[in-house]
């Protein structure tokens, strides 16, 4: 049985289902996850660097390593968020990928698709 393929790659999804799929896919984009991890750990390391400033400087030869590392992690995390915001995953790619996954599942179950 041939499956109808639309030009926008939406398959048999309604507009609301398409929006939900795009939103959930973008929500769990790896750039957001990594950005959040870097920001959280950056805050922790920065706070530790501020609280234990004298101890770090003595052990590292005059460099506040935790402070600088924490700030670098914060900047990196924010850059990941900026990257995600400036270049989100295109909607067409998300919908096309879903359609491809459906075809692969159907092929694995022995069903013919167009």
PyMOL commands that set and color helices and strands:
alter all, ss='L'
color gray80, all
select helices_A, chain A and resi 15-27+30-51+53-59+65-86+91-108
alter helices_A, ss='H'
color red, helices_A
deselect
rebuild
show_as cartoon
